[in-house]
Amino acid sequence: MKEKEIIELLGSGKIEKAFVKLYKIYPKVRSILKKYGATKDQMNDIFQDALVSLYQKLQRNDFAIQTSIESYITNTCKYMYFKIQKDARSMDELTELVQEEMDIESILLEDKKIQQAETALQLIGQKCREILISFYIGKKSMQEIAKEFSYSSENAAKTQKYKCLEAARKNYNEILKNIPNN
């Protein structure tokens, strides 16, 4: 490959002829990029982009290649691939950061909901709280709750548990209404 001839072809607008000669470099570039883990599509795109970049730079009067064209294209391809990898890592890091932020926000939101539920439970009476705790946390049967809280029957205990639960829900909904941006 005669470099001067390629530069003259590019300068005279015979781009296709110049690129045909430049494509003799492609196997070497492909081999180098393959070592770095580039895909076949990436190799093709990068090589073509490097050729276009070379052509555009040669159109400027202030540009002169300081190395061989082969070295210039090879190094340009490596640089382009490394930039793609860096950008991909940056995107992955950004995605991770956004995900972590979303996770933190959801944890804070869940914590806030728990605090609001606790506040709602504090607003119902002590006996109601104890009934709900006995049923939901203590896993006691309605029969055990009726006996423990001196209700006349299991149904009376169920009715009271329902009233307590409804009072807690009402308090919780009132708390939610009074929170700005909710």
Summary of the structure (lengths in Angstrom):
residues: 182
radius of gyration: 36.4
end to end distance: 70.3
largest distance: 106.3
contacts: 461
relative contact order: 0.07
helix: 81%
strand: 0%
